[in-house]
Amino acid sequence: MKQNNILFFVLGFLLSSLFLSCSERINLPLNPSDSKLVIEGEVTNLPGPYFVKLSQSVAYESSPIILPVTADSVIMSTSEGQRELLTSNQPGIYQTNSLIGKEGVTYELAVYHKGKQYLASSTMPNLVSIDSVYSYPDLFNPDLFNVAARILDPVNQTNYYRYFLSGNPKLQGNFYVLDDVLINGSKWNFSTNRDDLKRGDSVVFNLLSIDRPNFLIWRVLVENNINGTDNQLSPDNPKSNFSGDCLGYFSAHSISSRIVYIP
Amino acid sequence: MFRLIQFSFFIFILQITNPIFAQNVTISGYVTDKSNSENIKGAMIQITSLTGVGVYSNSYGFYSLTIPKGNHTVTVKYLGFETIEQSITVEENKTINFALPKKNRQIAQVVIKSKKNKQDISSTQMGKVDLDMKEVEKIPVILGEKDVLKTIQLLPGIMTAQEGNSNFVVRGGNTDQNLIQLDEATVYNATHLLGFFSTFNSDAVKDVSVYKGNMPAEYGGRLSSIVDIKMKEGSKKYLSFGGGIGLIASRLYVESPLFNQKASFLVAGRRTYVDAFTALSSDSNVKRSALYFYDFNGKFNYNFDDKNKLYVSGYFGRDRLGLNGLFIVDYGNTTLTTRYNRIINDKLFSNTSLIYNNFNYDVTLNFQNIDFDLYVRSILTDFSLKQDFDYFLNDKNSLKFGFLGTYHNVLPGEVSSSNPIIASNTLSKSNGLELAAYIQNDHKISEKLNLNYGLRLSFYGLIGNNTNYNYDEFGRVIDTLKLSGLNMSNVVLNPEPRVTATYKLNEETSLKASYARNAQYIHLLSNNTSAQPTDRWVLSNNNIRPGISDQFAIGYFRNFEGFEFNVETYYKILQNQIDYKTGALLRANETIDKDLIYGDGRAYGVELFFKKNTGKLTGWVSYTLSRSERRFSEVSDGAWFLSRFDRPHYLNVVAMYELNKKWSFSATLVYYTGNAVTFPSGIYGLNGNLNSTNLNNNNYFLNYGNTRNSQRFPDYFRMDIAATLKLKETPTWYHDLNFSLYNLTGMKNPYLITFKSDEVTRENFIEKTYLFTFVPAITYNFRFKKNIVKNETE
């Protein structure tokens, strides 16, 4: 028994020194940068209104205060000839009133701010529906759960997906992006790696079919967000799909959502 | 002017044809280690009575020297060995072999009084470091595992890629710009356990030379350096076995003469045993984990007669990491070298090598919960044929010439899965042929001026099955070209001139200058500074251009009683460097070359090296002041930015102290400026899902940065110590205990710095991850030696 303890001590020591690491919070002097306009706009296949959100970037800090921005005007138009001036009920939030989101239609967003024009367009891809959803226990801790959705990727087109979980406050902030280069035409399990769900929780699985420019933006946001690690391929700022020097995206996408209940 | 050229040409011819005028004879033979009859390369053979007449033994220990008939005194010297002085009388061509006794540290203080024992300053080689394997044994490294690739990182101009890692960077290059060769076979992934250990078992290593870009024409293929590692041949005098038991691994070797000393062999092996402990764990995940590596080295040599020798050597190593039943990564290298040495005549030496090397990895994933299984196999194989000639023309000129042909076969990823959709995503093979021919001359122009000049002509092209893509400006494939057969495509020819001049100011001091061009045709795509088995090697093709480097260097070399001091300064220009487009993915990417960008690099610096070779206290101080930059039109608006390995100050101190016959101590100190990195300079919020219920949420906080690599990691500092206690030392039996402590001061040097956001409070914070504070280790080493050659004594 005693020998076993020694063995485990040695093992634990080795593993901790070699393969486990220690972490601690630190402060670093960082070069602050100028503030930039951030535009976020969406049109979906669901009934409107659709929203455009304007804000500003700030210097890096622990609890940043993101301030809304009021534009001179925000205009959305479609390839079918509709054109609408968006209205604002609260600072930084603009919404459509009559525009209808349809698959296959190209939407254009124009934001006029401080004498500058920011233009972006996006085409809404056809809807790809979730086939079914399910939950499964985590590989390392069977009390915690992950969720996944089965999706049949259409074979005769190139599809780009963004998916995320919603409907539960602890799930904010994780997005996944995928294209169908590897899975074209197959039935595929779209999995998430949130392992903090427990029995009795329910969440909404959202699958967005996005266009290629948005796929490229989101892939950089998800994979190349500058987080300081040495392991990044090429740390870089994501380019928005707007003309003009701003951050953000404008995306016309179709949404398929399903509720997952963990029994 | 023309007359002058004509005149010097005449002089040149005169020197070449010099033997015609005098009654000259040639002495030739091998320089060997007296204790085990292994060959010594690079030993200096000098005729003391004739100033400036001397030659170096070649890679196989062979030398040839043409001298006037009569009586002479010859001295033979080499680092770590006693200098021998011998009187010879030669009336006709003669074979004279020299056997150098190993230097005994206890008597070193006496011997050093003699001037002849000094380091050599007149060689026509710059930017070259030879590692003394005796020192490698003494220098502390993590967990007590001796490691040649970590020891060379303590020398000027060679920087570690990351803490605790065997990967390294030479003179502002990248980690893939180093050619690591074991008995001439390329080792593509020279690391175990994701880089924490090198593949080289020091029990099997005879010597290590690093050429930091100024290589002579016989070497080539990489932009920054050549690390030439030679395996021990196996003693021809005694039977020996030995090994070591360490905290994480054990080693064992056997060597012996065979067939009446006509042959000898060495076999060495290592294995880690962390998994033996994990199997005992009660935690099922730890129990299921696979975590080990092992490797074998073997070498056999056979002397047919005095003029013909055969060497066969090989390496085999595997790593296995993962969780059984879920995922397993299995990887390793195999090398096999067969060499045939022939002394054609007393001036001409030939070596023919047939070389095979292979690096492969298998990844198995099996996630039943989401019906996902995947098996990826990747293989990189080279077959090479090499022919070298050493022609010891006369006492002024030693020529080397030869050729090398290498066939590269790259299978980047063969995918199989129970799902036919995944299985259809195998990546295309590529095959390339690299040919090189070289000629070089080590030319003694005068007693003071030595010149080494040469030309390497490298030729490269794709051959056999290859798939080339052409892309439009958006990276879409517009043209797919399937190649096959023996017609070569994407052919390039690169003349690579090399020259080094050495001017002796006096017996102690010399000035050197050199220029070298190198070309590289195979490149590593990696998103890591540490070595990952899944990093991808790609051949130059229609999109990926061969890399070119030009390096200029000048240096000052000085020796004084027991000390050596040198300063080298270099300027290096790099062409066709590779970086990645924003959002590039390396995994399972058939059209990876569309995601690459190409640019330039430049690097310059000064290296200072001060070494004390004698006395109870030995060691060195090495300091490098340097800069390394890159330029890509797609990054930072085409302005120069710092390479991530730009570390202006890099200091190493190594000290070894022999207290008495029982105890010896050593210590190392490493300090360097932190890596150049891109940290966030600003932050913004995105919702990512705009609907009336969550408009004011920012689901996602994103960072954005300024210029690439404009900020720095904190500076790095570490001190290690080690002590060796000799338990017993007799001619037959030796054993010792080695104690070491890595990171004596417990510095929490950051391994990673991550910008994170707390998932509950949404607060942003910066987190530093560090490894290895105070890592003690103990290793037991033993060696048994029995002289089995009857008519000789030690």
Interface residues (C-beta under 8 A of the other chain):
Chain A: N4 L7 F8 V10 L11 L14 L15 S17 L18 F19 S21 C22 S23 E24 R25 I26 N27 L28 L30 N31 P32 S33 D34 S35 K36 V38 E40 G41 E42 P49 Y50 F51 V52 K53 S55 Q56 S57 V58 A59 Y60 E61 S62 S63 P64 I66 Q90 I93 Y136 P137 L139 F140 N146 A148 F164 S166 K170 Q172 G173 F175 L182 I183 N184 G185 S186 W188 N189 S191 N206 L216 R219 V220 L221 E223 N224 N225 I226 N227 G228 T229 D230 N231 Q232 L233 S234 P235 D236 N237 P238 K239 L247 G248 Y249
Chain B: L143 Q162 L193 F196 L247 I248 V274 F277 T278 L280 S281 N285 L291 L326 F367 N369 I370 D371 F372 N419 I421 I422 N425 N527 N528 T529 D579 Y580 K581 T582 G583 A584 L585 L586 A588 V635 R644 N675 V677 T678 F679 P680 S681 G682 I683 Y684 G685 L686 N687 G688 N689 L690 N691 S692 L695 N697 N698 N699 Y700 F701 L702 N703 Y704 G705 N706 R708 S710 Q711 F713 P714 K748 P750 Y751 L752 I753 T754 F755 K756 S757 E759 V760 R762 E763 N764 F765 I766 E767 K768 T769 Y770 L771 F772 T773 V775
